[in-house]
Amino acid sequence: MKRVLLLAASLTVACSSHSSGPRPARPSGAGNVITAEDIAHSPGMSLEQLLVARIPGLSFGRTADGRTFIKLRGSSTFMGDEEALVVVNGIALGPNAAGNLNAIEMHDIESITVLQDAASTAQWGSRGGNGVILIRTKRG
């Protein structure tokens, strides 16, 4: 009985030890977050302009046929596409998601989270290989 209590006590001490350094504001890999407050403080900016201004490495480009695409990571994936996956309220948008961004009203957006690292985008499989832009809208 003493042995079990001693083991439990040492586990409690090991699990509750504090690190000496400062803790990060959010876990690594959580992505860049743009909130509704950030959007309100950027009047007159389009969603494209806001994303380019706030997210390092994000750019918009044009394909040979003139379609707009969002480039977030690397030059291309295995399948040859360069476009980041856009997910609105849990629903992944199809091709030409950058063109679909114009249909989203800026004032309806609650938050935008941009995921770039492999650990964060893994749940989206190969479609998330070029990064994922999660948009959550306000629900009335």
C-alpha positions as CSV (number, residue, x, y, z in Angstrom):
1,M,0.0,0.0,0.0
2,K,2.8,2.4,0.9
3,R,4.5,1.6,-2.4
4,V,1.4,2.5,-4.4
5,L,0.9,5.8,-2.5
6,L,4.6,6.7,-3.0
7,L,4.4,6.0,-6.7
8,A,1.2,8.1,-7.0
9,A,2.8,10.9,-5.0
10,S,5.9,10.9,-7.3
11,L,3.7,10.9,-10.4
12,T,1.8,13.9,-9.1
13,V,5.0,15.8,-8.5
14,A,6.4,14.9,-11.9
15,C,3.1,15.9,-13.7
16,S,2.7,19.2,-11.8
17,S,6.2,20.6,-12.2
18,H,6.4,24.0,-13.7
19,S,8.7,25.0,-16.5
20,S,11.1,27.9,-15.8
21,G,10.4,29.7,-19.1
22,P,7.4,31.7,-20.2
23,R,4.5,29.7,-21.7
24,P,3.5,30.4,-25.3
25,A,0.3,32.3,-25.9
26,R,-1.2,29.3,-27.8
27,P,0.1,25.8,-28.6
28,S,2.6,25.6,-31.4
29,G,0.9,24.6,-34.7
30,A,-2.3,26.4,-33.7
31,G,-2.0,28.7,-36.7
32,N,-2.5,32.4,-37.2
33,V,-5.8,33.7,-36.1
34,I,-7.7,36.7,-37.3
35,T,-10.7,37.7,-35.1
36,A,-13.8,39.7,-35.8
37,E,-12.2,42.5,-33.8
38,D,-9.2,42.5,-36.1
39,I,-11.5,42.7,-39.1
40,A,-13.4,45.6,-37.5
41,H,-10.1,47.5,-37.0
42,S,-9.4,47.2,-40.7
43,P,-12.2,49.1,-42.4
44,G,-12.1,49.3,-46.2
45,M,-9.9,46.2,-46.6
46,S,-11.2,43.2,-48.6
47,L,-10.8,39.7,-47.3
48,E,-7.9,39.1,-49.7
49,Q,-6.1,42.3,-48.5
50,L,-6.6,41.4,-44.9
51,L,-5.2,37.9,-45.3
52,V,-2.2,39.1,-47.3
53,A,-1.5,41.8,-44.7
54,R,-1.9,39.5,-41.6
55,I,-0.6,36.1,-42.7
56,P,3.1,35.7,-43.5
57,G,3.8,33.8,-46.7
58,L,0.2,34.0,-48.0
59,S,-0.3,35.4,-51.5
60,F,-2.9,35.4,-54.2
61,G,-2.0,34.4,-57.8
62,R,-3.6,33.8,-61.1
63,T,-3.7,30.6,-63.2
64,A,-3.1,30.6,-66.9
65,D,-6.9,30.8,-67.5
66,G,-7.2,33.8,-65.2
67,R,-8.6,32.0,-62.1
68,T,-7.5,33.4,-58.7
69,F,-5.9,31.0,-56.2
70,I,-4.5,31.2,-52.7
71,K,-0.9,30.2,-52.3
72,L,0.2,29.5,-48.7
73,R,2.9,26.8,-48.7
74,G,5.5,25.6,-51.1
75,S,5.4,25.5,-54.9
76,S,3.0,22.6,-55.3
77,T,1.8,19.3,-53.9
78,F,2.2,15.8,-55.3
79,M,-0.9,16.3,-57.4
80,G,0.5,19.5,-58.9
81,D,-1.9,22.1,-57.4
82,E,-0.8,25.1,-55.4
83,E,-4.0,26.2,-53.8
84,A,-4.7,26.3,-50.1
85,L,-7.8,24.5,-48.9
86,V,-10.6,26.9,-47.7
87,V,-13.0,25.5,-45.1
88,V,-16.1,27.6,-44.1
89,N,-17.9,26.4,-40.9
90,G,-16.5,22.9,-41.3
91,I,-17.3,22.6,-45.0
92,A,-14.4,22.4,-47.4
93,L,-14.9,24.5,-50.5
94,G,-14.1,23.1,-53.9
95,P,-11.7,24.3,-56.5
96,N,-11.5,28.1,-57.0
97,A,-12.0,28.7,-53.3
98,A,-10.3,32.1,-53.7
99,G,-13.0,33.2,-56.0
100,N,-15.6,32.1,-53.5
101,L,-14.1,34.3,-50.8
102,N,-15.7,37.3,-52.4
103,A,-19.1,35.8,-51.5
104,I,-18.4,35.9,-47.8
105,E,-19.5,39.1,-46.1
106,M,-16.7,40.5,-43.9
107,H,-19.0,41.4,-41.1
108,D,-20.3,37.9,-40.8
109,I,-16.9,36.4,-40.1
110,E,-16.2,35.5,-36.4
111,S,-12.6,34.2,-37.0
112,I,-10.1,33.0,-39.6
113,T,-7.5,30.5,-38.6
114,V,-4.7,29.8,-41.1
115,L,-2.9,26.4,-40.7
116,Q,0.4,25.9,-42.4
117,D,2.3,23.2,-40.7
118,A,1.9,19.5,-41.4
119,A,0.6,18.6,-37.9
120,S,-2.2,21.1,-38.1
121,T,-3.3,20.3,-41.6
122,A,-3.1,16.5,-41.3
123,Q,-6.8,16.0,-40.6
124,W,-7.5,17.4,-44.0
125,G,-5.3,14.8,-45.7
126,S,-3.8,15.6,-49.1
127,R,-6.2,18.4,-49.7
128,G,-4.6,20.3,-46.8
129,G,-1.1,19.8,-48.2
130,N,-0.8,23.4,-49.3
131,G,-2.2,24.8,-46.0
132,V,-5.8,25.3,-44.7
133,I,-7.8,28.4,-44.1
134,L,-10.6,27.9,-41.6
135,I,-13.3,30.5,-41.7
136,R,-15.9,30.5,-38.9
137,T,-18.9,32.8,-39.4
138,K,-21.2,34.3,-36.8
139,R,-24.4,32.3,-36.4
140,G,-27.5,34.3,-35.6
